Amino acid sequence: MPVLLKIPGDKRVFAAGLYWRHEDRKPSRKDLLAGSRGKDFWVVQRRTQSRSLQSGFSRPLLGSDFLVGAPKKLPLERAYRGTVYSLAAAVADVIQEPWLGIFDLGNGLYWYIAVRDSYEILPDGDAVGDWEAVDALRRQHAAYGEPTTFKDGGLEQIAEILKRGPKIRPLVDVRKNPVLPVIVWGGITTTVVVGGMVAWHVHEVQVQKERLAAEERRLAIERAIEARRAASAVLPWAAQPLPSDFVRACTSALEKVSPSDLGWLLKSTLCEPANGRVVLQNTWEIGPSATALDAPDGVLADQGQEILSHESVGRVAPSRDGNVLPEALAERKIYGLSQALSLKVRLSAAQPNVPRPLPGAKSSPPKPPAHPWTHLAFSVSGDLSHWGSPRDWNIPGLRFLSLTFSPSKTGDIQIKALGNLYVLRANAAREPVPETRILPKPGIPAHFSVRK
């Protein structure tokens, strides 16, 4: 969705939402026409500070494509005739690569930019859309590894980056321009005749050197991307099971646990995921006629008054879902769900692991976050009958670490869940808050004895 816009404090008109491709050599007009796919005739070329070459393509933009700062009396259904610059080309070189940014353009639209090694814009790393669209791109690009820097904000933040940007060339209509301004090789051999074959040979050698250098840069970029993929850790929540799958696995295993065994009464059951399996720890409490001589398998605890038993009861697959929400929206969802189900919830920010400085050492400035995401520790507790459907808990980024089932003094079965809520950092994105939909509450059978 390419758009036109003006940034406060900058007189230029920018286009955002171009498609980008890497060039091994400076393309001819024929190459650019082929790359336009019969519609994207507005073209710009950029040479990155790492000397990589890229071409950006867009369809001819109309007056109606102006999103911000449209001039007065602008023909809406005609191609815009003013000078237009690529917004991505203007900012890509400013910030240390690899980096990405999500910027609020207003009216529910965001601009997404993703810059890889050698300051090249990813082919689909210059996009305008609603939050769902740009977040889908962000998750797709997560396969390339975590960016070094994450930027967000609005038009004001874009303006600040533009102040440090390089001089760039405008977009041109490749149908009307036989040679783009950035292309300098096209006319050399046809206009330079002095020197004859010697000049031609020198030119060919230079072109071949450029081609080999471009090929080496391309291979270096590909190797760097592959190395980054291999080295980057899997997103922790993508390697953990979905809440609904974990809850179903726990309750299914719980159904097979007897409320009493050889006179020992089931006090609580702790359910945890471990290496793709579901592990139960049952705590048995001694009954009126029970003894340690005749007891369930397990380890004695609490001066022989309890027995702890462990068993692996099934498998649960990793979610492989890297979706997360902005911190404020994620908090709103889990608070809203817990309130709707009459459960108690507590959230607490993760404590950074900051080493203490040695005595007498100078304190160093805090390092920026390594990732655009973080996690909040949470606990949820209440009656099992209020727990709702397992699917209710599939909030993006929410993962359970344990579920504990135990009978209360009133006879109701209590459940306590511990886990992490992975979120985009508070300054990482903005999103309108949709309504939280609560699904019907099916009953979950409980298998505990209630002691009078």
Helices and strands as residue ranges (DSSP letters): E 3-6, E 13-16, E 19-23, H 29-35, E 42-47, E 53-58, G 63-65, E 66-68, E 84-86, H 87-91, E 99-106, E 109-115, G 117-119, E 121-129, H 131-141, G 142-144, E 149-153, H 155-162, E 172-173, H 188-191, H 196-231, G 236-239, H 243-254, E 260-261, E 264-274, E 277-285, E 299-301, E 306-315, E 325-326, H 327-340, E 344-349, E 373-383, G 384-386, G 390-393, E 398-407, E 413-424
